[in-house]
Amino acid sequence: MRSGHQRFQSGERCVEAGRYEFDGYVSDPPEPLPQLSDWEIRVEAGQMFPKTRHPNRPCYWTPAAAGIPPLSNAASIAAGWAV
């Protein structure tokens, strides 16, 4: 976990729309890591934070760093992420 950042768990409701980055799994083991295209998502206010898609596991999300462009192929909850 990056220090100084809020963490949101899969299944929690988002209160502020924005880009969020993968920040680890809720439980062990720490691997396998999600595919690179699944490390960043766009979440709208009121939507639930998803699990990772590959593998389908509960995880933590943190707000994406401001001023850094989105990862290429960033995923969206609207694209069918499971919660």
Protein Blocks (a to p, Z undefined) as FASTA:
>chain_A
ZZhiacddehiacfbgcddddebjfbdcfbdcddfklmpccddehiacdddfbdcddddd
ddddehiacdehiacfklopaZZ
